[in-house]
Amino acid sequence: MDEADAETVDGWLLAVLGKGNKQREVPVPYEVTSELVAYFKSRGLDSDLDAGDNRDACLLGKVPDDIKPKDAPRRPKRTDLIIDPREGIAASTLYDQIKAFFAACTTILAKQNEARGAGRFAQASTHWMRHTHASHSIANGTPIQVAQQYLGHASLATTTIYVTTEKKERLKKMGAFWAQAAERRMGTVAGTVAVAPGAGESVDARGDTT
């Protein structure tokens, strides 16, 4: 057993069923698991995510109206409606909620005259979130093999697309930096005042006075 095998690492892995019914495990940040603990508790479930009663519970459950914020519009309560706290929402419902959030961001940015950002959020999707996370993750040092595993790519060549995207972004930013540097140099040259040589001085081929 080497030193890496002997090291204890606390963390959570989320099992994801992706395309072709292929299952993969995705690391989950501690901050997210902390929110899940509080969320499970609000649904009447055990706050211990490892508890046996939570085994069949869906990650995102159906939320009754009385848990909504006090200032939110409410429908009349249905006393005959019983919601199983383990029951989950449909994938399409989650997608609609995410798209509604993007639409709200679009509206806010448009009011702030942020046309570019508003345009991006107007076209945003769950795949865009996945692509953005992968690009930033790789750019910040995540090994491409690790990214391949949590993205569920069968081929490393597919994951390389995200590296290419990040390279394009780096080239664009460096191009902007070089352009600004060139403008500063041109400004310096334009602002230089020519001084005539004094008595007894001459100018050599390099423009220096001797």
Secondary structure, 3 states (H helix, E strand, C coil): CCHHHHCCCCCEEEEEECHHHCEEEEEECHHHHHHHHHHHHHCCCCCCCCCHHHCCCCCCECCCHHHCCCCCCCCCCCCCCCCCCCCECCHHHHHHHHHHHHHHHHHHHHHCCCHHHHHHHHHCCHHHHHHHHHHHHHHCCCCHHHHHHHHCCCCHHHHHHHHHHHHHHHHHHHHHHHHHHHHHHHHHHHCCCCCCCCCCCCECCCCCEC
